[in-house]
Amino acid sequence: MACRACPRLVRHREEVARRKARAFRNETYWGKPVPGFGDPEAWLFLVGLAPAAHGANRTGRPFTGDGPRGAGDFLMAALHRAGLANRPFSRLADDGLALSGVYLSAICRCAPPKNRPTPAEVRNCLPFLVEELRIVRPRVVLCLGGLAFSWTLRALEALGEALPRPRPKFRHGLRLDLPAATLLASYHPSRQNTQTGRLTPAMLDAVLAEALQAQAPLPAQRAEGGTPTGRRGTRGRSSRPRGGPRPEAGSGPPPS
Ligand code: SF4
């Protein structure tokens, strides 16, 4: 993936990769757009904000390399407790992390200065998110943070999803049962949130429990012994269309 559509972000991601942090001065930074990662047949699709300068922009994998007690470890520990990840940390692209039924994505694929992409930059990047959602067809979409929430609504709208009017506002724990998928919202697991207690492990566990509950077939489907198929989004993995293009799941960079 060699997109250079956002000059400010291209400059920043490459400059960070050249200068490096002292702790990582002997590493080769990824320094490019960070592709999604996880299970290409995921039922749960997580949407974050953007790669961290010395985290995903270094390792080339979302939520990876933010350091102990960083966002990646906080998230992966929760996924591990929920039985959705094979280890409770995310440090390097070759650390053996495997996600089961989960896919990680973001509204912006390049590390922005001060972790803040501009609306124009997110708009440039949105087609990548739309395409991943179209291919993965998740049953549940979990947005991490307010920006991820509002831009994911736009992505779902671009896919033809019928959204409530007025548009719902972000709040932690929000659940929206849309025709094709359930949308959940959580605070982002950034240090700013987790080290101030705004987001605790128990709060994220509760959101993941809600996701697991939303993933289950509806009572009517269980009675019929089947799963309905929709325009997109499925009520169970057995109804997911096969074939066609796949996202670059798990296709991180070479080990750094
Ligand atoms: S943020 Fe997205 S659109 Fe902008 S340069 Fe990176 S990959 Fe391209």
Boltz pocket constraint, residues with backbone or C-beta under 6 A from the ligand:
constraints:
  - pocket:
      binder: B
      contacts: [[A, 3], [A, 4], [A, 5], [A, 6], [A, 9], [A, 10], [A, 33], [A, 108], [A, 109], [A, 110], [A, 121], [A, 124], [A, 125]]
      max_distance: 6.0
